[in-house]
Amino acid sequence: MAPTLVAAAIGAILAVALLGAAFDRRAVVVVVAAAVFPDLDAVASLVVPGATNALFHAVWLPLVAGVALYWDTAAATDSRLRARFGWRGVRVAWVALAAALVAGIGPDLFGGAGANLLYPFHDAYYRIDGRLLFSTQEGVVQTFVALGAEGPGLLPFPSPGTTASYPIPTWVNPDGRPGLSIGADRELVLVRSGWQLVVVAAGTALLAVRFVQARRSGESDTDRDRREVA
């Protein structure tokens, strides 16, 4: 699975880009927490067979959350979320949902170990990886979609296997199987490649700059209020 630090960094980037005026420490914590939440299924794999990249990487939980958010904030006459947390709560909730999908599930689905999108109703991991190019001899070539490919998957994307045949090792559960292996060798991977290091560095830098800007803006507003009172 993609390192949790990378998911957190992508969540931080989304927080900077999408929170707008709702940006503050609490909002960033909520968004980053939503980004790393899907990785908790690795802990569940200690009890639930094949839960890694399946239990919280399936589309059902974000789908239900999205429908509930839309109903409460757009379709319903009175929004409970808006009444309790205001417009900031609504913005943070939507950005957190985007972070769970893009930062939490995306890195594993696109080029990572894969995500079991339809679990538990259909057991098959999917991994979208490949290339898209234009060749002067072959024309447009893409390897993302495998039409007619054999395997357990229903979608037109390569499937590396099922929860029974494709265990995903993690720091929490190195062999991907139920049970706590006390003596197993555990490696806590922070980044696996150079591009992941770039993402982490970019997320850290963006957060730092955004917090400095927010602090300066807050100081400016305070100074203006003091002048108006005087």
Buried (B, 14 or more C-beta within 10 A) or exposed (E): BBBBBBBBBBBBBBBBEBBEEBBBEEBBEBBBBBBBBBBBBBBBBBEBEBBBBBBBBBBEBBEEBBEEBEEBBEEEEEBEBBEEBEEBBBBBBBBBBBBBBBBBBBBBBBBBBBBBBBBBEBBBBBBBEBEEEEEEEEEEEEEEEBEEEEBBBEBEBBBBBBBEEBBBBBEBBBEBBBEEEEEEEEEEBEBEEEEBBEBBEBBBEBBEEBBEEBEEEEEEEEEEEEEEEE
